[in-house]
């Protein structure tokens, strides 16, 4: 099987997919975290498990996915930019690295 380096658009697409998938998978955790943060001193929830049970009981399981669309879009865009720039920078730095023949001899007798 032949291998090749990915080009910039391919790297950006992979980053977007990875970011979107991560955003989708972590959305329920973000919903729980947000609910716990905004409860303030009211202490509506006794902890993480109580928060999950209350959300599911009062609003149904789909409530754990509230805001998934904007979150997936936002994190997907961020992943695309980050991964695209990361791979471009790695390629740029690798091209500037001296080869073994170009490196000065650093052995000391």
N, C-alpha and C positions, 0 to 999 in steps of 0.2 A: 504494500500500500504506500503510495507516494504521500509525503507530507509537505506542506508549504506554510509559509507565514500568512496570517490573515491580513487583509487590507483594512484600512481605517473604517470604512462603512460596515464591514463584517464585525470588527471589534465593537463598534458602537451598537450594533444590533444585538450582539451577545450580551453586552452590558445592560442594555435596555431590558432584555428578556430576564436576565438574572435579577435586576432590580425590581421589575414588576412581579416576578414570582415571590421574591422575598417580601415585598410589600403586601401581597395577597395573603401569604402564610402568616405573617405577623399581625395582621389587622385585628384579630380577636384580642391579642395581647395589648395592643394599643388602645382598644376600646376599654378594656378592663383598667388599664393604667390611668386613662383619662377620667373614668368614672371615679376611681379612688382619689384622684388628685382634686377634682372639683367638688367633692362632698364637703370639704372644709371641716369645720368643727361639728357639723350636723351628725357625723358618724352614721350615715345611712347604711353603710356596709361594715361588717365586723372584720373583714379581711378579704383576701383574693377569692377563696372558694365561696364565701357568702355572696360576694359581688357577682360571680358567674351564675350561681343558683338563682339569685334575685332577678338578674337580667333575663335568664331563660324562662323563669316562672312568670314574670310580669310582662315581658315583651316578646318572648319566643326566641328560639335559636338564631333566626336571621339578624336579630339586633346585634349579635356579636360581630357582624360584618358591616355595620354602619360605617359609611365613609370609605368603602373599599375602592370605589371608582377613582376619586381624586388621589387617594393614597397610592394606588398602583400607578397612575399616570405620573405623579410627582416623583416617586422613587424610581420609576422606570427611566424617566428623563435624566435624573441624577446619575443613575447607573450607566447610562449611555455616555454621558459626558465624562464621568470619572474613568470608566474602563477604556474609552477611546483615547483619552489623554495619557493614561497610564501606559498603555501599550505603545503609543507613539513616542513617549519619552524613553521607554526602555529600548526601543529600536534605535532612537537617536543616540543614546548613550553607548549602546553596543557598537555602533559604527565608529564612534570616537575613541573607543578603547584601543590602545596599541596592541598589536599582535605580539607573540613571543619574540619574533625576530626584531621588532622595533623597540622592545623594552631594554633599558640600559642594564648592564650586568651589575647586580647588586651584591655579588659574593665578595666577601672580604677575607683575605688570607691572614 
